[in-house]
Amino acid sequence: MRTSSPPRWVVLAIAVQVLVPLVALFSPDLPNRGGFQMYSALGTVRMTVLDDDGHRLRVDPDLFAGIVRPELSWLDALPDYLCKHVPDAATVEVSQNGDTRRATC
């Protein structure tokens, strides 16, 4: 019984599916949407919510559960969102991947 090798386009398609993410993996701009790490939890989102006296407030995880994905930038939207939804919030600070944004409520 003779087996034939796959067509060249199949080999090329598989090679592209492996090579493109592999090249993106070693890109200096990480995480990269084309790389294997595109949905990894590289980086974290940290939130600090303070009241008028400077005491840290507890933030109900139900406010943001499921929406804070680390591959997206939350510096613009999350501080204002927390100001609106956390009672007694006076200052909100959000840090992500070395950048920080502070909002006064």
Sequence and secondary structure as in RCSB ss.txt:
>XXXX:A:sequence
MRTSSPPRWVVLAIAVQVLVPLVALFSPDLPNRGGFQMYSALGTVRMTVLDDDGHRLRVDPDLFAGIVRPELSWL
DALPDYLCKHVPDAATVEVSQNGDTRRATC
>XXXX:A:secstr
       HHHHHHHHHHHHHHHHHHT SSSS TTSTTTTS  S EEEEEE TTS B    GGGTTTT  TTS  T
TTHHHHHHHHSTT  EEEEEETTEEEEEE 
